[in-house]
Amino acid sequence: MINIWCKNDGKRHQVELGTTLGEMAAKWHIKGPVLAALVDHELKDLSYQVIVSQEVEFLDYGAADGRRCYIRSLCFVLQAVVRELYPDKILAIHHSLPSGLYCELLEPFKAEDGRRPVLFLTDEEIETIRQKMQKIIDDDIPFTKKRMLAEEAEAIFDGQNQPHKAALLRSTGVFTTNVYYLGKTADSFHGPLVPSSGLLQTFGLVGFNQGMCLQLPQMADSGRLMPIRRQSKIAASLKEYSDWCDIEGVRGIGNLNKAIDEGRAVQLINLAEALHERKYAAIADQIWQRRGEVKIVFIAGPSSSGKTSTSLRLALQCKVLGLNPKVLELDNYFHNREDTPKDENGNYDFEALGAMDLELLGTQLNDLLAGKEVEIPKFDFKAGCRRYEGKKLRLEEKDILIMEGIHALNPEMVPGVDQTRIFRVYASALTSLSIDENNNISTSDNRLLRRMIRDNRVRGISPEDTILRWSSVRRGEIRGIFPFQENADAIFNSALVFELPLLKYYAEPLLRRISQASPAYPEAVRLLKFLSYIFPLRPDEIAAIPPTSIMREFIGGQTL
């Protein structure tokens, strides 16, 4: 017998050696549905057998790791149905949507254009897929895991027209790997699955753009679906990035690893930076075309999207066209600390729109548009108050004001200002590079790694603290940024195809410093496992990143 401390019920239990987590959850009547568990802060599926005394925390959909297990398992069900109905086609799960995941059905690979043509499905065909998914869920089929030689798994994936999945295995050089099965359907996933398909009762599948949206349950209520929201501008930006990855032959991590291994990292860096430069120039051209009308440029985006670098590089491009840009941070218009609203826990809510002095902002912008001179405040974050240090500003004929902040796309920020005088830009790291055909990379994870490196380098914040604060940051983004993305006149995608190999070089040592006793440890383990699939850049390759790159905002060495 061994002792198990269950965090869910706050009790110590004695169990026989080799008891599975699933057996414990059932015996102890843990509220659920239970999807997975943390064993000494490490994520395990419910078939895991305990052999030493440990702490166990069972997870439902309300936990981030529980949601990930649910989503991975639901993707497997979709994959199984697609394999049955369209055995010669490939399911590609590209990126997140406000309602779920964007998926496409792809034709066999065509070497002549470097891409796979998309198979367009009718609403009736999509409904057939959904019904067959529901049948698998109703039948409550178990997910099983088999350990096998890597070359055996490679042969399976090559035979299933999944070259990116096979290439990833080959690039990592592992000897053995896990392959999951749902009935006779085989696939690979980079984390545990739920015990059986019957736990996946809440899902939807609807036509979306060229493909489908796999609808997911709401975070706060796993019994209700996230509503469909169509965001054509974001979708177009992601499609553009995806097409560029296809052209460069780096659609999956396996291909990216191959390019780095072959010494093509600097070439990828140069091409990616050139693409960014073209995008900055294109946005500046849009502003210049409206130069008689637009006097203010607002830039918004989620945390670590590169808003500061975007504002500075866009200013350079505007200057090239003969405009005189002046950059100002919206953070200078925060209320004094004592006037900041508080959240439901009584803490200051700096992410809320009400944290800004909108009356002062609106008044000063109207004065500037009228040709008046104003004194610009400077917010002292240490003291928690605004100060006036004699900085004056007036907008002359060729002047254009560039301001960045998280609420810049919210129409409620400056409702009293003539909206035709404002040009809005949304910046975010909208990566659509995938791990393989049907395992996408989270744009949130991408930004978390960026922020962790910058916080540690510039602000002295530990990787642990960055991880623990991230859920609060994400809540603020979901509430105050993402609903207004489509208000943008232009979208700048700050993702770079070489950045994950770059971020690995800096983030991996930071993540390894987080102790197993820390509540941030499960997330550190998950991120380390994800990074383990990626080849890092070498210092000489990192040196090739130009000093004006967005990535320099996070790793240092920026000259803007």
VENTA-V591781 format. One record per residue. N is the residue number from 1. RES is the residue in one small letter. OMEGA is omega in whole degrees, -180 to 180 (NA if undefined). BURIAL is I if it has 16 or more other ideal C-beta (glycine too) atoms within 10 Angstrom, else O. Layout:
# VENTA-V591781
n->[N,N]
res->[RES,RES]
omega->[OMEGA,OMEGA]
burial->[BURIAL,BURIAL]
This chain:
# VENTA-V591781
n->[1,2,3,4,5,6,7,8,9,10,11,12,13,14,15,16,17,18,19,20,21,22,23,24,25,26,27,28,29,30,31,32,33,34,35,36,37,38,39,40,41,42,43,44,45,46,47,48,49,50,51,52,53,54,55,56,57,58,59,60,61,62,63,64,65,66,67,68,69,70,71,72,73,74,75,76,77,78,79,80,81,82,83,84,85,86,87,88,89,90,91,92,93,94,95,96,97,98,99,100,101,102,103,104,105,106,107,108,109,110,111,112,113,114,115,116,117,118,119,120,121,122,123,124,125,126,127,128,129,130,131,132,133,134,135,136,137,138,139,140,141,142,143,144,145,146,147,148,149,150,151,152,153,154,155,156,157,158,159,160,161,162,163,164,165,166,167,168,169,170,171,172,173,174,175,176,177,178,179,180,181,182,183,184,185,186,187,188,189,190,191,192,193,194,195,196,197,198,199,200,201,202,203,204,205,206,207,208,209,210,211,212,213,214,215,216,217,218,219,220,221,222,223,224,225,226,227,228,229,230,231,232,233,234,235,236,237,238,239,240,241,242,243,244,245,246,247,248,249,250,251,252,253,254,255,256,257,258,259,260,261,262,263,264,265,266,267,268,269,270,271,272,273,274,275,276,277,278,279,280,281,282,283,284,285,286,287,288,289,290,291,292,293,294,295,296,297,298,299,300,301,302,303,304,305,306,307,308,309,310,311,312,313,314,315,316,317,318,319,320,321,322,323,324,325,326,327,328,329,330,331,332,333,334,335,336,337,338,339,340,341,342,343,344,345,346,347,348,349,350,351,352,353,354,355,356,357,358,359,360,361,362,363,364,365,366,367,368,369,370,371,372,373,374,375,376,377,378,379,380,381,382,383,384,385,386,387,388,389,390,391,392,393,394,395,396,397,398,399,400,401,402,403,404,405,406,407,408,409,410,411,412,413,414,415,416,417,418,419,420,421,422,423,424,425,426,427,428,429,430,431,432,433,434,435,436,437,438,439,440,441,442,443,444,445,446,447,448,449,450,451,452,453,454,455,456,457,458,459,460,461,462,463,464,465,466,467,468,469,470,471,472,473,474,475,476,477,478,479,480,481,482,483,484,485,486,487,488,489,490,491,492,493,494,495,496,497,498,499,500,501,502,503,504,505,506,507,508,509,510,511,512,513,514,515,516,517,518,519,520,521,522,523,524,525,526,527,528,529,530,531,532,533,534,535,536,537,538,539,540,541,542,543,544,545,546,547,548,549,550,551,552,553,554,555,556,557,558,559,560]
res->[m,i,n,i,w,c,k,n,d,g,k,r,h,q,v,e,l,g,t,t,l,g,e,m,a,a,k,w,h,i,k,g,p,v,l,a,a,l,v,d,h,e,l,k,d,l,s,y,q,v,i,v,s,q,e,v,e,f,l,d,y,g,a,a,d,g,r,r,c,y,i,r,s,l,c,f,v,l,q,a,v,v,r,e,l,y,p,d,k,i,l,a,i,h,h,s,l,p,s,g,l,y,c,e,l,l,e,p,f,k,a,e,d,g,r,r,p,v,l,f,l,t,d,e,e,i,e,t,i,r,q,k,m,q,k,i,i,d,d,d,i,p,f,t,k,k,r,m,l,a,e,e,a,e,a,i,f,d,g,q,n,q,p,h,k,a,a,l,l,r,s,t,g,v,f,t,t,n,v,y,y,l,g,k,t,a,d,s,f,h,g,p,l,v,p,s,s,g,l,l,q,t,f,g,l,v,g,f,n,q,g,m,c,l,q,l,p,q,m,a,d,s,g,r,l,m,p,i,r,r,q,s,k,i,a,a,s,l,k,e,y,s,d,w,c,d,i,e,g,v,r,g,i,g,n,l,n,k,a,i,d,e,g,r,a,v,q,l,i,n,l,a,e,a,l,h,e,r,k,y,a,a,i,a,d,q,i,w,q,r,r,g,e,v,k,i,v,f,i,a,g,p,s,s,s,g,k,t,s,t,s,l,r,l,a,l,q,c,k,v,l,g,l,n,p,k,v,l,e,l,d,n,y,f,h,n,r,e,d,t,p,k,d,e,n,g,n,y,d,f,e,a,l,g,a,m,d,l,e,l,l,g,t,q,l,n,d,l,l,a,g,k,e,v,e,i,p,k,f,d,f,k,a,g,c,r,r,y,e,g,k,k,l,r,l,e,e,k,d,i,l,i,m,e,g,i,h,a,l,n,p,e,m,v,p,g,v,d,q,t,r,i,f,r,v,y,a,s,a,l,t,s,l,s,i,d,e,n,n,n,i,s,t,s,d,n,r,l,l,r,r,m,i,r,d,n,r,v,r,g,i,s,p,e,d,t,i,l,r,w,s,s,v,r,r,g,e,i,r,g,i,f,p,f,q,e,n,a,d,a,i,f,n,s,a,l,v,f,e,l,p,l,l,k,y,y,a,e,p,l,l,r,r,i,s,q,a,s,p,a,y,p,e,a,v,r,l,l,k,f,l,s,y,i,f,p,l,r,p,d,e,i,a,a,i,p,p,t,s,i,m,r,e,f,i,g,g,q,t,l]
omega->[177,-178,177,173,-180,-178,-177,-178,178,-178,174,-178,172,180,178,176,178,176,180,177,179,178,178,-178,-180,-176,-176,177,179,179,-174,5,179,-175,-179,-180,170,178,-172,176,175,-175,180,172,-171,174,-178,-180,179,-179,175,178,-175,172,-178,172,-180,-173,171,-177,180,178,-178,179,175,178,180,178,179,-176,177,-177,179,176,179,177,177,179,-179,-180,179,180,179,-175,-175,-173,-179,180,-178,173,177,176,-166,-171,-180,171,176,-176,-177,-178,178,-176,174,172,-173,173,177,-176,177,-174,-173,178,175,-176,175,176,-180,174,-180,-179,175,176,179,179,178,178,176,177,-179,-179,179,173,179,179,177,179,179,-180,175,-178,-179,169,-180,-177,-180,175,-178,176,-178,-179,175,178,178,-180,178,-175,174,180,179,-179,178,-176,-180,179,179,-180,178,178,-179,-176,-177,175,179,-179,178,-180,176,172,-179,179,168,-168,179,-178,-180,177,177,178,-171,180,-177,173,175,-176,-175,-174,-178,179,-172,-171,-175,176,175,177,-177,176,-176,-177,180,-175,-176,170,172,-176,-178,176,176,-179,-175,-177,-174,179,-178,-180,170,-178,179,173,-179,-178,-172,-178,178,180,-180,179,178,179,179,180,180,179,180,177,178,-179,-179,179,-179,-177,180,-179,179,177,178,177,-179,179,180,-180,180,176,-178,-176,-178,176,178,179,-178,-180,-179,179,177,177,177,-178,178,-179,176,-179,-180,179,177,177,178,180,-179,179,178,-171,179,-174,-175,175,-177,175,176,177,180,177,-180,-178,175,176,-179,-177,-178,179,179,-180,-178,-180,175,177,178,-180,177,180,177,-177,177,176,-180,-175,174,-173,-178,-180,177,179,178,-177,172,169,170,-172,-176,179,-179,178,-180,179,-176,180,180,179,177,-178,-177,180,-177,177,-180,177,-180,177,-174,180,179,-179,-179,-180,-178,178,178,178,179,179,179,178,-179,176,179,175,-174,177,173,-177,177,-175,179,-180,179,-179,175,175,174,-174,175,179,-178,-180,172,180,177,-171,-177,-180,173,-176,178,-177,179,179,-170,-176,-170,179,-178,-178,-180,-176,-179,-177,-178,-180,179,-174,179,180,-174,173,-174,179,175,180,175,179,-174,-179,171,169,-176,172,175,-172,-174,171,-175,178,-179,176,177,177,179,-178,178,179,176,-175,-179,-179,-179,-180,-178,-176,-171,-170,180,-180,-177,175,179,-179,178,179,-176,179,-170,-179,177,177,-179,178,178,179,-179,-178,-168,-176,-173,180,-174,-176,-175,176,-175,171,178,178,175,178,-175,178,179,-172,-178,-168,179,173,177,-178,178,-178,-176,-171,-174,178,179,-179,-179,178,-177,-175,-179,-180,-176,174,177,-175,179,179,178,179,-180,-179,178,178,178,-179,-179,179,-168,174,179,171,174,179,-180,176,177,-180,-180,179,-174,-178,177,-178,174,-178,177,175,-175,-177,179,178,-179,-178,-179,NA]
burial->[O,O,O,I,O,I,O,I,O,O,O,O,I,O,I,O,O,O,I,I,I,I,I,I,I,O,O,I,O,I,O,O,I,I,I,I,I,I,I,I,I,O,I,I,I,I,I,I,O,I,O,O,O,I,O,I,I,I,I,I,I,O,I,O,I,I,I,I,I,I,I,I,I,I,I,I,I,I,I,I,I,I,I,O,O,I,O,O,I,I,I,I,I,I,I,I,I,I,I,I,I,I,I,I,I,I,O,O,O,O,O,O,O,O,I,I,O,O,O,O,I,O,O,O,I,I,O,O,I,I,O,I,I,I,O,I,I,O,O,O,I,O,I,O,O,O,O,O,O,I,O,O,I,I,O,I,I,O,O,I,I,I,I,I,I,I,I,I,I,O,I,I,O,O,O,O,I,O,I,I,I,I,O,O,I,I,I,I,I,I,I,I,I,I,I,I,I,O,I,I,O,I,I,I,I,I,O,I,I,O,I,I,I,I,I,I,I,O,O,O,O,I,O,O,I,I,O,O,O,O,I,O,O,I,I,O,I,I,I,I,I,I,O,I,I,O,O,I,O,I,I,I,I,I,I,I,I,I,I,I,O,O,O,I,I,O,O,I,I,O,I,I,I,O,I,I,O,O,I,I,I,O,I,I,O,O,I,I,O,O,O,O,O,I,I,I,I,I,I,I,I,I,I,I,I,I,I,I,I,I,I,I,I,I,I,O,I,I,O,O,O,O,I,O,I,I,I,I,I,I,I,I,I,I,I,O,O,O,O,I,O,O,O,O,O,O,O,O,I,I,I,I,O,O,I,I,I,I,O,O,I,I,O,I,I,I,O,I,I,O,O,O,O,I,O,I,I,O,I,O,O,O,O,O,O,I,O,O,O,O,O,O,I,O,I,O,O,O,O,I,I,I,I,I,I,I,I,I,I,I,O,O,I,I,O,O,I,O,O,O,I,I,I,I,I,I,I,I,I,I,I,I,I,I,I,I,I,I,I,I,I,O,I,I,I,I,I,I,I,I,I,I,I,I,I,I,O,O,O,O,O,I,I,I,O,I,I,O,O,I,O,O,I,I,O,I,I,O,O,I,I,I,O,I,I,O,O,I,I,I,I,I,I,I,I,I,I,I,I,I,I,I,I,I,I,I,I,I,O,I,I,O,O,I,O,O,O,I,O,I,I,I,I,I,I,I,I,O,O,I,I,O,I,I,I,I,I,O,O,O,I,I,O,I,I,O,O,I,I,I,I,I,I,I,I,O,O,I,O,I]
